[in-house]
Amino acid sequence: MEAPRILITHAANCPFILDSGASNHISPKRLDFRSLHPIAPHPIQGFNGSFTNAIGIGNIDLCIASGHKCCLKDVLYVPSCNTHLVSIHALTCNGYNFITFGPDDCWVSDKDEKIVI
């Protein structure tokens, strides 16, 4: 059986957001995870001082339309969230070293400077 994976082009009902302010990747969908381990409820601060809890942590294989697969490590499972957050900080800690922001776009490149997102 093939491991769960996410195709970024089919995420309209729960979009992926590249977030330069997030310290962790976040997913609200259990089926996204290749591996998932329960954790004690971990508070995540949201907008206007609100809080919600992460209840798991694991890895997700994010399949990009170009055919590249990006492994998101240590993704927090937050079922009450309504979007996926892809943390720029976490990407840089896991080998995606080149992040470029344009006026309307963001590019993520691997160590060989190949654009993957």
C-alpha positions in Angstrom: 0.0 0.0 0.0 1.3 3.4 -0.9 2.0 5.9 1.9 -0.4 8.9 2.2 0.8 11.9 0.3 -0.6 15.3 -0.6 -0.7 16.8 -4.1 -0.4 20.5 -3.6 -2.5 21.3 -6.7 -5.5 19.5 -5.2 -5.6 21.4 -1.9 -8.3 24.0 -2.8 -10.6 23.0 0.1 -7.7 23.2 2.6 -5.0 25.3 1.1 -1.2 25.1 1.8 0.2 28.4 3.0 4.0 29.1 3.0 4.4 30.9 6.3 7.5 32.9 7.1 6.3 33.5 10.7 5.4 29.9 11.6 7.9 27.9 13.6 6.3 24.5 12.7 4.5 22.9 9.9 0.8 22.3 10.7 -1.8 20.0 9.2 -5.4 19.6 10.2 -5.9 16.3 8.3 -5.0 12.9 9.8 -4.8 11.3 6.3 -2.0 13.6 5.3 0.5 11.9 7.5 2.9 9.2 6.5 3.7 8.7 10.1 1.9 10.2 13.1 2.5 9.9 16.8 0.2 11.2 19.5 1.5 13.9 21.9 0.1 15.5 25.0 -2.0 18.5 23.9 0.4 21.2 22.9 -0.9 24.8 22.8 -0.5 26.7 19.6 -1.1 30.4 19.7 -3.3 31.8 16.9 -4.6 35.3 15.9 -5.7 37.7 18.6 -4.2 35.6 21.4 -6.4 32.6 20.7 -5.1 29.1 21.3 -5.7 25.6 19.9 -3.9 22.3 20.6 -1.7 20.1 18.5 -2.4 16.5 19.4 0.1 14.7 17.2 3.4 15.0 15.3 4.6 13.2 12.2 5.9 13.4 8.7 4.1 14.3 5.5 5.2 13.7 1.9 4.1 16.8 -0.1 3.9 16.1 -3.8 4.5 19.2 -5.9 2.9 19.6 -9.3 6.4 19.6 -10.8 6.8 16.0 -9.7 9.1 16.8 -6.8 8.3 15.3 -3.4 9.1 17.4 -0.4 9.2 15.6 3.0 7.8 17.8 5.7 9.2 16.6 9.0 7.8 17.1 12.5 4.5 18.4 11.3 2.1 19.2 14.1 -1.4 17.6 13.8 -4.0 20.3 14.7 -7.4 19.1 13.7 -9.1 22.4 14.6 -7.0 24.3 12.0 -8.6 25.1 8.6 -5.4 25.4 6.6 -2.0 23.7 6.1 1.0 25.8 7.2 4.3 25.1 5.6 6.9 26.8 7.8 9.7 28.5 6.0 11.8 28.2 9.1 11.2 24.5 9.4 12.0 24.0 5.6 15.4 25.8 6.1 16.2 23.5 9.0 15.5 20.4 6.9 17.8 21.2 3.9 15.7 23.6 1.8 18.3 26.3 2.0 17.2 28.9 -0.5 14.0 30.8 0.0 13.3 33.7 -2.3 10.4 36.1 -1.9 9.2 38.2 -4.8 6.4 40.8 -4.8 3.8 38.1 -5.5 5.6 34.8 -5.2 7.8 32.7 -3.0 10.3 30.1 -4.3 11.9 27.3 -2.3 15.1 25.6 -3.6 17.0 22.6 -2.4 20.8 22.5 -1.7 21.4 22.1 -5.5 19.5 25.3 -6.1 16.7 23.4 -7.8 13.3 25.2 -7.3 11.0 22.7 -5.7 8.1 24.9 -4.5 
